[in-house]
Amino acid sequence: MTDTFTHDSREPTQRDRPRSRTKSNGDATRIGADVGGTFTDVALSVDDRLVTAKVPTTDDQHVGVLEGIDKACDRAGIDPGEIDGFAHAMTVSVNALLERGGAETALVTTEGFRDVLEIGRQDRPDLYDLEAEKPEPLVPRDRRFEVDERTTAEGVERPVDAAEVRDIAATLRERDVEAVAVSLLHAYADPENERVVAETLREELEVPVSASHEVLAEFREFERTSTTAVDAYVRPAIDSYVGRLVDEAADAGIPAPRIMQANGGIADPETVREHAVTTTLSGPAAGVVGAAATVNGDDVAGLVTFDMGGTSSDVSLVRDGRAERTTDAEIDGLPIRTPMVDVNTVGAGGGSIAWVDSGGALRVGPESSGARPGPACYGRGGTRPTVTDANVVLGYIGPETALGGEMTLDVEAAHEALERLADEAGLEGALEAARGVYRVANATMTRTIRSVTVERGHDPREFALVAFGGAGPMHAAALADSLSVDRVVVPRPGGVLSAFGLLAADESYDAARTVGVALEEADPADLEAVYDDLVGDVLADASDPDAARVERAADCRYAGQSFELTVPVDDEFDAAAVADRFHDAHERTYGYAMDESIAVVTLRATATVPGSEPTIRHEGGGDARIGTREAHFPDADTREATVYDRDRLAAGASVAGPAILEQAESTTVVPPTWAGEILADGTLVMTRTEEDEQ
């Protein structure tokens, strides 16, 4: 890599001097920055050290990102210009969807199909709710336009008239439309007409145009159109944000960021600017990647990852060392069918507000206090009680605790907020209210964990629970108790594990195309031709095609079924092998296999350029014991808990509950019936003891 230097009148600084780029990838100075709803987390790998930082998330996210980078570099004693690699996860696209703050988007579709976004599927958000309403479409009806064309699954029957498209472009220009989605009928099978429409609009307009055959070349018209509309809707925001971040990073001498995608892989800025929909849920995906990279799960069926931040909690599964993925996801009721890490999110985080409903029941979330004003204990003007305030009252977070390494707490404000909640809920006092908030929040998160384990045929007792996020390790053992899970793992960078996951992430790209053919009738040569195109597409995006590992897969189903299962495909298409794998997958998923014809619905290709996990040294040492404080546990009396500085606990150290382990970015609670051990890399493994040793 060649450095570019700018000559000016300044004295040369460390940032201006040439830097060696001959380090191995594992030894390179790399930084990851993950933007959350409340905090922005940063992990810096320099030499064999891991330096972390946490700063409040800013309205313009790139400001907080650069502040976090400066903070981490200052702690490490390096200049930002010494960074060799920069990876980033953000919430720009998902915020635009949740807040309906995206671009003024238009939709161009086949004549007679302008209402597909509104019609959707014949299901209801709540079957028995007579007043249930579907989410408003991202594109209102007056911005949906039709073209006179017709393509079937067999090909183009009626070509599109480019003059008609130019007339539509003139109307869009008059209405100051900011983005356009193009989704024509059966464009996944033959994109010729859609290509003409998209290219004509790009020639006539100066706004981004998203075409369905480029975004999602798969069947199911509603989902394809919805995904394309989402891409167009968030694309200007992503383009603007990534562009600003790239420029600001360059000014600081930092390499351009590689952006985490929802599929768990990073990509270069230009790729995500052109495929904005791939950035949805990038932050949660980074956390799952971090969990898979830091935890050895060889002796368990897999890992349940539990990421509890300030705004929400994210739950996912890791099996065989890889995060579970899905192509069937929704955000705020909007179907998105791009490959992504299968993450279930619930509105229960440290900043989730506790309240009493009209029936007098105590509730927690989904409304959050955010970073400002934040929980009452932040001392920034917040007065409403939150989960974090409850943890303060319970003694899990002490008066001397500095959140994020520097934010002091207003313990009195937390007690006052919980007292008011107790009065409203008819409880005895702040402590009783705090116990209730903790119990309700845990019940919400337990249900979410059951949804990705029990409801999918997995026994959670066979998994290890990996807890991270600023608040996750405080709740993890209580959740494990309710699920009968015997092992809880808290990685050393648990408070910023999503940022750490960015350092360990592979580069990854996906492509797919619907073919819709019976397996016994499929011509392997035809399928190989499609695979050649897909593999060419993903390798074209890879930074180093020669280093890329390519995997092929196929979505299959029995004849007459409505949904598919994805199975791997060898380098040469073998129908018998595909059939055997599909039968096995169907039996694992549903408990049975059938002697029916198999349909090959969609072919998929993924290119992965392996990353390099940073080498992190953990030493510990010194007196880790800080003192004791009174803490209140769900199934025990009030106890005197030993408080430790976790970073000082050396490898091999053991901790018996009740104990509290403090770090700058997170706090871990070890209940009376649990014990912990520090591994060589600083990971804490908690296991259930036979009984309370009091």
LUMPADO-177267 format. One record per residue: y, z, x of N, C-alpha, C in turn. Coordinates in pm, whole numbers, plus 50000, padded with zeros to 5 digits. Layout:
<atoms>
YZXYZXYZX ...
</atoms>
This chain:
<atoms>
498815000050086500005000050000501235000050089 502224991950060503414990750142504574998050077 505275006350159506435013350107507635004050107 508515005850009509764998450003510905008150028 511825004650116512905013650152514245007850110 515115016850068516475013050030517415018050138 518255009450190519185013250296520515016950234 520995029050267522325033050222522915041950331 524045048150300524775055650401524275069950416 523295074050340522815087750349522065089950479 522035102450524521155105950634519715104750585 518785100350669517395099250624516835112950588 516115113150478515475125450431513975123550437 513255134350403511795133450401511345122650304 512105120850193511735110850094511895096850150 512855095050247513125081650298512135077450407 511485087150469510655083850584509335077650542 508795068450622507495062550590506435073550582 505515071750491504435081350472503095074550494 502165081650551500825076050573500115074150440 499505062550421498715059850301497245057950338 496845063750453495485061650499494535072750456 495025082250376494165093050330493075087550240 491935094450240490925091150140491445095650005 490895089649901491385092749767491245107449735 490155113749784489955127849755490965136849825 491525132149941492485140050017493935136649984 494155126249906495515122049876496235132849797 497545133049812498385142349735498615136149598 498035142349497498095136649363498595146949264 499245142149159499795151249060499475146048920 499185155248830498945151848689499895159748602 500475153448503501405159948412500995156948269 500735167548192500305166248053501335172647962 501825164947867502835169847772502135175347649 502365187847618501855194047497502975196547398 502605202047283503615204647181504595215447220 504145225047304504995236147343505345235747491 504335233447575504555233247720504115219947779 504715216547892504275205447975503595211448098 502325207548119501515213248226501435203648343 501465209248464501415201048585500365206848680 499545198148737498565202048839498775193048961 498945199149075499205191949200498095194949300 497425184449345496395185749448496985181349581 497145190849672497715187849803496845194449909 496385186450006495375191050101494165195650021 493735208150036492635213149953493115224349862 494415223849831494995233849742495275227849605 495245236249504495665232349371496855240949333 497985234549311499215241449273499535237449130 499825247149045500065244248904501445248848863 501915243248753503215247048696503185244448547 504015251648476504135250048332505605251548296 506145241748224507535242248181507605238948032 508635243647963508755240147821508885225047801 508215219947699508325205647666509715202647614 510285191747661511635187847620511575176847514 512645175647438512695165347333512455151547392 513115148447502512845136147575511795139847680 510535136347653509425142147727509505139947877 510045128647921510025125848064510895135648142 511895141748076512735151748143511895163848183 511105168948087510225180248118509175176748221 508675164448215507655160148313508225160848454 509415155448473510005155548607510395169648650 510805178048554511085192048588509815198948634 508705196348565507435202348604506975197648740 507165184648768506785179348899507605186049009 508915187248987509775193849086509335208249108 508985215148999508575229149010507285230449090 506305221849061505035222449133505235219049281 506035208849308506275204949447507005216049523 507945222649456508655233649520507695244949555 506765248049463505775258449491504865254549606 504555241649616503655236949722504365234949855 505705235049853506455232849975506475218550021 506425209149926506475194949961507605188249884 507965176449928508945168349857508215159449757 508775156849638508115147849543507775134249602 508555130049701508295117249764507005116749844 506365128149866505095128549938503895126249846 504135125149717503035123149621502465109149636 501155108149646500475095249660500035089349527 499765097949428499295093149299499805101949187 500115095949073500705102948960499995098248833 499395107748760498745104648633499405112848524 499435107448402500255113448298499595111948161 499645122748082499215122447942500395126847857 500535120747740501745123147660501405123747512 502405127347433502245128047288503235118947217 503805109147287504815100647227504275093147106 503115086847121502595078747011502145087246894 501425098346922500955106546811502115113346740 503165117246815504345122946750505025112846659 505095100246705505705089846622504955088246491 503615089546495502815088246374502965100346284 502865112346342502925124446262504305126546200 505335122846273506705124846226507285112446158 506465101846152506935089046096508245084746162 508225085446295509425081946370509265069446453 508355060546414508135048346489509115037446454 508765025246494509655013846477509655008746333 510745001946296510804994546170509884982446186 508714983246127507654973546154507434964346035 507154951646065506784941945962505324937945982 504704933245874503324928445879503284914145829 502614905445905502374891645864500864890145845 500464885745726499044884845695498754872645610 497514870645576497084859145497497584860445353 497924849245293498414849145155497404856045063 497914865544983497074872844890496574886144943 496904889345069496364901445130497454910745184 498644909845132499744917945185499574932745152 498754935945052498644949945008497434957145064 496784951445165495574957745217495854971745272 497034973845333497354987145386497484997445275 497924992945158498115002145047496815004544971 496014994244957494754995544883493765003844962 493645001045092492745008745178491305008045131 490655019645130489275020745085489215028144953 488125026644883487975033044752487475047444769 488265055244840487955069444851489255077244832 489115090244814490265098744787490305109844892 491505114244930491605125345024490905137844973 490955140044842490285151444781489735146644648 488395146444636487735140244522488185146144389 488415159344384488695165844256490175169344237 491015164744327492445167144314493085155444240 493475157844115494035146944033495395142344083 496045150444165497365146844215497335142644362 496135140744416496015136944557496655123244581 497335121944693497995109444728497575105144868 497425092244883497135086945015498425086445097 498305086445230499495085445314500255072545285 501575073445296502385061345280502075051545393 501935038645361501675028845468502815028645569 502485025545693503515024645796504475013145768 503985002945698504814991245667505024990645517 506254992545467506494991645323506304977445272 506134976045143505764963045086506814952245111 508094956045115509124945845133509204940645276 508414946445366508354941245503506984935445534 506224932145429504934925545447505074910945402 504674901745489504874887545462503534880145468 503424869745389502184861945378502374847845433 501314842545495501314828545539500154821345471 500384808745441499384800545372498404795145476 497314802245495496264798145590494954803845539 493844798845592492574804845555491564802845669 491024814145713489954814345811488804822145751 487604816945764486424824145719485664829245841 484564836045816483744840945927483164829546009 483164817345951482624805646022483704797946097 484974800746072486034793646142487204790146053 488164782646109489394779046038489104768545932 489534771045809489424761245700490764754645672 491854762445683493184756945659494114761745769 494594752645854495464756745966496774762545915 497394770645999498684776445964499794766545997 500864766945920502014758245941503044765946024 503294761646147504214768746235505614769346177 506004759146098507344759346038507484770945940 506414773945866506434785345774506604798445851 505954799245966506074811446048507494812846101 508134801546138509514802246187510454806846077 510194803145954511014807945842510874823145827 509644827945840509424842445833510164849345948 510124843346066510804849146182512304850346156 512874840246091514314840746060514624852445967 513774854745871513964866045779513844879245853 512844880345941512654892546018513854895246108 514434884746163515594886346249516774891646169 516954886746047518054891445962517894906045924 516654910545913516404924345870516324934145987 516564929246108516554937846227515224945346243 514154938246218512824944146238512624946946386 511984958346418511834962646557510454959546616 509484956446531508144953046578507424945646467 506434937446505505694929546407504194930946435 503444933246328501984933146335501474920646265 500534913746326499944901646268498454904146251 497984903146127496564905346099496124895645991 495504884646033495054874445939493574876545907 493174871745793491804873045746490824866645846 489814874145884488734869545973489224864746109 490354870146155490854866146288489934870946399 489094881046372488134885646473487104874846504 486794866246403485764855946420486344843346484 487544839646443488224828046499489714831046499 490294834046615491694838346620492714826946626 492294814346608493194803146631494454804246545 494314805946414495494806846328496364818846365 495724830146391496504842046426497224840146558 496604832946650497234830346779498494821946760 498434812046671499614803746643500734812246584 500384820946490501404829446427502044838546531 501214845246611501744854746709502604847846813 502144836546864502914829546968504234824346913 504224819546789505464814646729506454826046710 505984837446662506874848946644507424853746778 506614853546881507074857847013508134848447069 508024835547034509034825947078510344827847002 510244831646876511424832346790512124846046794 511374856546826511914870146816511934876846953 512764887146965512834894947088512294908947065 511274910046982510634922846954509154921446984 508454932547009507014931747037506224927146915 505214918946940504334913846835502904917846871 502254925246781500874929446800499974920946713 499004914346773498064905746700496704912446694 496064912246578494824919846559493714915246652 493644902246686492554897746774492744902746916 493964907146950494224912947081494084928147078 494344934146962494274948746949492864953346914 492244946846814490934951046765490204939046706 489424932146787488734920046742487434923646672 487554931746566486384936246492486594934146343 485474933946270485574931946126486014944846059 486044945245928486644955545842488164953745843 488604946145745489984941745741490984953145736 490714963145652491674974145640491844981445772 490734985145836490824992545961491454984046072 491124971246076491724962446177493234961246155 493634959546029495054958345999495784971446026 495174982645988495794995646012495984998146161 494964995346242495064997746386496134988846447 496224976446402497244967346453498634972046412 498784976846289500074982046243500484994346324 499515003146355499815014846437500285010446575 499605000646634500004995746765501444990746763 501784982846663503154977546654504154988846629 503774998346545504675009246505505075018046623 504135020846714504445029846826504815022346953 504665009246954504855001847078506275002647134 507325001247054508665002647113508905016447174 508405026947108508595040447162507845042047295 506605036947301505825037847424506485029547533 506915017547499507545008747597508795015347655 509615021147568510845027547613510555039747698 509635048147650509335060547723508715057647859 507685049347862507025046447989507985039648085 508825030848031509805024248117510765034048182 511265043748103512165053848159511455062348263 510215066148234509475074548327509195067248458 508835054548448508595046648569509855045948654 510995043448589512255042348663512655055648726 512545066448648512925079648700511985083848814 510695080748799509745084048906510085076349033 510425063649017510785055449134512015061149203 512995065749127514195071649186513865084149266 512805091349224512405103449295511405100549406 511085087849427510115084249530508685086549491 508425088049359507085090849309506455077749263 505165075549289504515063249242504575061949090 504455049849042504435047548897503255054948835 503435061048719502355068948660501225060348607 500005065048624498865059448553498745067548424 498605061048312498675067548182497275070048127 497025082448082495765085648019495695079047881 494575072347855494325066247726493425075347642 493355072447515492515080447426491035079347461 490635068847534489225067147569488795075847687 489715083747743489395092547853489585086347989 490135074347996490395067748123491865064748140 492315064048265493715060948291493895045848307 495145041448289495465027248301496875026048356 497195014348411498515012348467499565011448356 500845013848387501885014348284502005001548203 501894990048267502074977548193500974975548090 499754979648122498654978148027498904986347902 499324998947918499525007247799500785003147724 501744997447791502934992547720502574980747629 501544973247668501104961947587500034965947486 499394977347506498354982147415498654996747380 499754998747310500275012247287499325021047208 498545015047118497655023047033496625030547116 496345026047237495345032747321495835046247373 497125049547354497655062047408497585073547307 497135071047185497015081947089496005092247140 496335104947125495465115947166495125115647315 496055110747397495755110047540495665124047602 496505133447558496465146947612495145153947587 494665154647462493355160747438492235154047515 492305140847531491265133947608491265138647752 492445141047809492515145647948491875159347962 492035168047863491425181247869489925180547871 489345171747790487885170247787487395164847921 488125155347978487755149948109487795161048214 488815169548207488925180548301487775190348287 487365193348164486245202448142484965196648200 484725183748176483515177348227483505177048380 484695176348440484775175248585484615188648655 484915199648587484935212548654483745221348622 482955217748522481875226548477480525219748500 479595226948559478235222048575477435226048452 477075216248371476345219148248474905214748252 474315214448373472955209248387471915217748315 472175230848304471165239648246471415242748100 472305235148036472545236647892472505222847829 472425222447694472355209547625473655201747640 474725208747667476025202347680477125212647677 478335207947666479505216647664480285214647535 480725225647476481715225147369483055228247434 483975218747434485275221147496486245226347391 486945236847426487855243647334489215245147403 490165237247358491505236747418492495242247316 492975254347340493945260547250495285261347321 496215253447271497545253347328498535260647239 499775256747248500795263447170500885258747027 500475246147000500655240346868499345238646792 498275235346862497005232246796495845235646888 494645234346833493415236046911492585223346898 492025218947010491225206847014489805210247056 488835204846985487435207547012486705194247032 485835193847132485065181747157483725185547221 482875175447241481565177447303481465169247430 480765174947528480395167747650478875168647661 478235157147669476775156847687476445147347800 475465151147881475065143347999476255140848090 477165150548096478305149448185479405140248137 479285134948016480275125347965480795129847830 482075127747810482695131347683482165122347572 481895128247456481495120347341482675111547297 482375099047264483435089947221483155085047079 484205079947017484075074746881485015062846866 484715054446769485645043746730486025045446583 485785057346532486045060146390486925072546381 488235070546392489155081746395490325079346302 490985090146264492185089446183493235098846240 494485094946230495595103746262496525103646143 496675115346082497505116745963497095106845854 495785104845838495275096045734495285081445768 495705077845889495785063745930494575060246016 493705051145972492535047346053492955040646182 492335044946292492545038846423491155036646482 490825024246514489465020946552489315017246700 490245021246784490045019046926489145029946982 488395027147090487535037547147488355049447195 487905061347162488605073447205487635085047216 488025094747298487245106947308487235113447170 486055117847128485895123346994486415137646991 487675139246952488345152246950488675156046807 488305168146768488695173646639489845183546661 490925181346589492115189546608492395197746484 492785210346505493145219146394494475225746429 495305227646329496635233346350496605248246368 495945253046473495905267246506496075268646656 497275272046698497565273846839498315286846859 498715289446983499425301847010500715302946932 501355291646907502625291946834502485290246685 501235289546634501035287846490501565299946414 502275297346306502955307846231502015313946128 501985327146123501195334446024502055336845900 501435335345782502185336645658501255341245547 501825344745435501065349545320501245339645206 500115334645151500225324645046500505331244910 500605322944807501005327944675499965337444616 498745336744666497705345744617497595358444698 498465360144797498445372144879497525371444998 496935359945025496015358545138496765355445266 496295360945375496895358445505496445344845556 497385336745600497095323245651497725321645789 497175312245867497705309145999497825294146013 499035289246047499265274946066499245267345935 499365254045939499495245846060500905245446120 501895251146048503265250646100503335258646230 504075253146327504175259446458505635262646489 505815272946569507175276746612507675267846724 506775259946785507165251146893507565258947018 508255252047110508715258547233510045265547212 510855260247123512145266347089512315265946938 512495277546871512655290546937511355296746988 510205291946940508935297546986508595310446916 507495316846958507115329746901508215340146919 508185350446838509205360846846509245367146985 508065368647048508005375147179508675367147289 508985354247265509665346347366511115350847385 511665357447284513045362047295514065350947289 513705340147219514625328647209515155326847067 515065337246989515595336546853514545334846746 513295333046784512235331846684511975345346618 511765345346489511525357846416510235357646337 509625346046318508415345146239507185348546323 506225355646268505065360146346504125348546379 503595348546500502685338046544501425344346604 500465335746638499235340346702499545346946836 500495341546910500875347647038501455361547016 502265363246914502795376646884501665386246851 500665381446778499505389946746498775393946873 498635384746969497965388047095498755398247177 500075397947164500895408047230500635421847168 500635422447035500415435146966499015440546994 498025431547006496655435847034496465440347178 497455438047264497355442347402496765432247496 496425420247445495855409947532496915404247627 498135403247578499265399247660500145411547678 500375415647802501075428147827502565426447841 503295437447837504755436847849505215430447980 504395432248086504775427148217504315412748240 503565407148145503045393548161504205383548161 504165374148255505185363648263504545350448223 504745346148099504145333648052504705321948131 503795313048171504215301648252504655305748390 504395318448427504765323148559506155328748567 506955327348459508335331848471508955336448340 508365333548225508965337148097508615351648062 509605360448062509355374448027509255375847875 508595386647831508285388447691509135399247626 509415397247499510085407247416509025413347326 508385424047376507275430147303507755436047171 508925442047172509465448247051509635437846940 510105425746976510295415246876508965411146815 507895410946895506575407646842506125418146741 506295430946774505915441546681506715440746552 507995437946563508825437146443508375425546353 508045414146414507595402646336506295405746264 505365412546331504085416046267504265427046164 505245435946183505525446146081505975439545952 506855429645964507325422745844506165415545774 505275409545854504105402945795503225413145725 503045424845786502225435245725502795439645590 504105441145584504745444945457504475434445350 504585421845388504395411045291502935410045247 502005412845338500585411445307499955424245253 500735435045249500195447745201499255454345300 499495452445429498665458545533499355471045589 498615479045665499115492045707500235491245810 500185481345897501205480546000501015468546089 501785468146199501765456446287500385454246347 499695465146386498385463546446497385457646348 497395462446224496475457146124496795442446096 498075439046091498455425046069498005416346187 498145421646310497725414046427496225411546426 495445421846388493995419846376493685408946275 494395408946164494165398846061494505384846108 495645383446178496045370246230494995365246330 494545373846419493545370146518492255365746450 491835373246347490585370146277490695357046200 491815354646133491995342346055492065330146148 492805331346257492895320246352491515317046409 490755327346444489415325046499488485318546397 488595322546271487755316546168488055301646153 489335297946162489715283846152489125275946268 489185281546387488675274346503487145274046506 486525284446455485055284546447484565273446355 485245271446244484855260546152484945247046222 485975245346303486135232646373485005230546474 484615241046545483505239846641482205236646567 481995242846452480785239846373480785225246328 481955219646304482015205746255481545195846360 481675199146490481225189946594479855193646650 479295204746603477975208846650476985209246533 477035219646454476055221646346476035209746251 477225205046212477285194246114476835180846172 476625180146303476135167846366474735169846423 474085180446381472705182646423472545189346557 473605195346612473515202146741473545217246718 472725224446793472705239046786473695244446888 474805250646844475805255346940475265265647038 474175272547003473595282447093473025276147220 472795263147216472255256247333473365250747423 474615252747383475755247547458476515258947525 477275255547627478245264847685479605261647626 480405271747602481755270047549482735270247666 483455259147685484435258147792485815260147731 486475270747772487755274447711488895271647808 489945265747756491115263147839492335261847750 493445258047809494715258647737495325272447758 496595273647730497265286347753496655297747675 496135295147553495635305847466494115305847451 493435295047487492005294047464491175305347521 491375309247649490545319847706490725333547641 491805335647566491975348347496491085349247373 490725337847316489965337547192488515333447212 488165328547332486875321947352485695331147327 485705343247382484545352047366484335355847220 485425357947146485305361147004484685349446928 485075337146962484475325446898482995324446935 482685326847061481285326247104480435336447029 480985348347006480245358446929479925353346789 480875347046725480655342346588479685330646583 479525323446695478635311846700477315314946771 477145327346817475955331646892475785323547021 476895319547079476885312847208476895323547317 476045322147418475875332647519476685330447645 477295318747661478025316147785479385309947756 480405315647817481765310247808482235307347950 482765295347971483225291148102484735288848095 485465295048188486905293148196487225287548334 487495274448345487805268648476489025275448538 489075275248668490205281648736491555275948689 491705262648679492985257748626492975256948474 492345266948407492155266148263493435265048184 494535271048233495785270148159496415256448163 495995248248260496565234748274495435224648294 494305226648225493125218448253493335203848214 494145201148112494425187148078495135180348193 496065187448257496745181748373495765179848488 494875189548509493855188148613492925176448583 492575174748455491715163648418492305150148455 493615149248457494265136748496493965133448643 493815143748725493515141448867492095136348886 491205139848792489785136248805489405124048723 490335118448647489995107848552489675094648621 488725087348562488445073748603489445064248538 489535052548593490275041648528489315034748432 489725032148308488765027048210489445017348113 488705006548079489204996347985488064992147893 488404989247769487404985647668487764972447603 486744965147560486924953047481485744951747386 485984945847269484924944447168485164932047086 484064926847028484174915446936483014915946837 483344914246710482314913846606481604900446608 480254900946601479464888646597478664887446469 478184898546414477494898446284476304889246277 475204892646346474024884146347472784892946341 471754888146272470484895446269469854895246407 469334906546452468804907546587467684897446611 466794895846513465654886846533466074872146535 467274869246483467754855446480468784852646589 469194862946662470254861346761469804852846878 470674843846921470434835747040471004843447160 470154848147250470664855847364471754848547442 471674835247449472684827747523474044828947455 474074828647321475334830147249475934844047272 475064854047267475564867647288476034869547432 475334863747526475764864747665477124858047687 477384847347614478684840747625479804849947578 479544857247469480544866947420480724878047523 479614883147575479714893647676480494888847798 480294876447838481044871147953482544871847927 482954868347805484384869047771484874883547774 484094892647716484504906647710484594912647850 483584909847931483594915148068484784909448145 485074896748126486234890748191487524897548149 487634901148020488834907747971489034921348036 487974929548042488144943048095488334942948247 487684933648316487864932848461489254927748496 489844919548407491194914648433492204925948432 491924936648356492834948048350492604957848464 491424957648526491084967548629491904965248756 492304976248818493084975248941492244970049057 490944973049055490034968449161488744963549095 488714951049051487534945948980486244947449060 486324946349192485114947249273484524961349271 485364971349249484884985149246484494989649105 484734981249007484514985248868483034985348832 482664995248754481324995948695481434991148551 480654980948516480714975048382479524979648300 479784984448180478734988448087478854980247959 477714976047908477694968047787476984975847677 477424973647554476834980847440476904971947317 476184976047213476194968647087476174978646972 476984975846871476954983546746475904977146655 474904984846615473814979546532473654987946407 472974982146309472654989346186471474982546119 470794989846032469764983645951470414974945845 469724964445805470244955445701470554963545576 471754961745523472154968745402472944981345426 472934986445550473714998345580475194994745596 476045005045585477485002745590478115006245725 477405014445806477985018845931476985017246044 477525017146167476725013446282476545024946379 475565023346466475365032046581475455023346706 476045028846811476235021346935475115024547033 474505014047089473415015747186473735007647310 473275012147427473535004647551472754991547555 473304981847627472664968847644472574965947793 471424960847837471204958047979472024946048024 471954943348155472714932148211472294918748151 471054917948106470604906248031470164911047894 470634904447790470364909047654468864908147624 468274919747591466854920647561466724926047419 466364917447325466324921347184465364932947160 464224932847225463244943447203463784956947251 464454956847366465014969347419466124974547328 466944965447277468024969547186467424975647058 466374969447005465734974646884465174988646908 464474990547020463905003647050465005014147062 466085010747129467165020447146467835023747014 467975013746928468595016346799467705025246712 466415022346708465495030846631465585045446680 465575047146812465645060646869466965067446833 468065059946843469375065646812469475069446664 468905061146578468955063946434468135076546403 467005077946469466165089746443466835102446494 467505101646611468205113446662469365117346571 470045107346517471245110146438470915114346296 469985107346234469715109646091468345115646062 467505116846165466205123046146465095113446108 465365100646101464325091046065464705077246118 463705068546129463895054446162463235046146053 463605033346044463115024745936462475012145993 461565006645917460964993845954461704982845881 462984981245918463854971545853464484962445957 465004951245908465704942045996466944948946054 467264945946180468414951846248469494941246265 470704944946233471854935946251472644940246374 472984930646458473894933046570475284929646519 476124939846505477414938046439478524935046539 478674943646640479784942246734479274944246876 479754935946968479434937247110480604944047181 480284952447280481314960047350481094959247501 482194959947575482134960747721483164970847769 482804978647868483704988447927483664986948078 484834986248140484934985848286485524999148333 484855005348429485305018248481485445017448632 486625020748681486845022148824486805037048853 485755041948921485605056348940486785062549013 487195074148962488225081849031487585091049133 488355100049187487865109549287488385123349253 487455132549228487875146049195488505152549318 489615159549299490245166149413489375177449468 489435179349597488715190349660489605202749656 489145212949585489955224949566489295236849633 490055243949713489555255849780489975268349702 489025277649683489365290449621488975301649716 489965309949748489685320849842489745334449774 490775336749695490935350049639491265359749751 490905372349731491165382349834492295391649795 492325402949860493325412949825492845421249708 493655430849669493305439549557493655432449427 492625428049353492865420549230493215429449113 492905442349122493125451349009494615454748998 495185451448882496595454148858496795467848796 495895471548706496015484248636495185483948510 495585491448411494905491448281495935491148170 495475487048052496315488447933495435489047810 496005494547706495285496147580495165482647511 493935479347469493685466747399492805469447279 492925461047179492215462847052491285450947031 489995453747010488975443347000488395442946859 487945431146813487505429546674486395439046633 485395440746716484235448846678484105461446761 485225466646809485195478746890486455486746864 486405499246901487595507446890488615502846993 489795508746983490805506147085490275511047219 490395502447321489805505547451490835503947562 490585510447671491405509047790490795497547872 491505486447880490985474647948491565473748089 490705470248185491165468148322491845454548333 492995454348395493765442048409493665437148553 493305424448570493135418448702494085406648721 494485404348845495115391848884493975382248916 493745372748828492555364348843492545356648974 493695351949018493735343949140493305351849263 493345365149256492915373249370491425376549367 490755373649258489335376449250488575366449338 487855371449435487145362749529485865357449467 485345346649525484075341149479482985351849489 482195352949384481145362949378481545375849311 482855377549288483315389849223482815390349079 482485402249033482055403948894483055412748820 483155410348691484095417548606483355422048482 483415434848453482785440248333483835442648226 483515438748103484435441147994484455455747954 485525460747894486705453047855487625450647975 488085438247986488955434548097489865423248053 490975422148121491935411348097492285405148231 492105392048242492395384748365493645376448344 494645379048426495935372148408496145361648516 496685350248471497145339648560498545335648514 499195327248593500535322848555500515314848426 499445306748404499445297448291498555301948176 497715312148192496835316248083496335330448107 495755336048004495175349548009493775348947951 492815355448018491435355747971491085369847927 490475370847809490035383647756488515384647769 488045395347833486615398147845486335410347756 485745408447638485515419547546484515429747601 484375441147536483475451647586482025447147605 481535437947524480125433847534479925421347618 480895418147704480805406447790481075410347935 480585402148026480845403948169481095390248230 481845390048340482185377448403481885377248551 481705365048605481475363148748482315351348795 482895352648914483705342048972482835333249061 482825320349034482035310949115482835306549238 482185298449322482785294549450484095287049433 484235279249324485465271549304486485279149220 486235291849193487175299849115486905299948967 485905292448921485555292248779485015305848736 485435310348619484925322748561483845319448460 482655325448477481565323848380481335337448314 481525337748183481305350048108479995349148032 479215359948036477955360547963477925373447882 477175372747773477065384247686476155394847749 476555407447745475725418347792474915423747676 473945432247707473055437247602473795445647500 474735453947548475425462847455476705467647519 477545473447436478775479447485478415491147575 478945490747699478565500847796479385513647787 480225514847686481035526947675480155539247659 
</atoms>
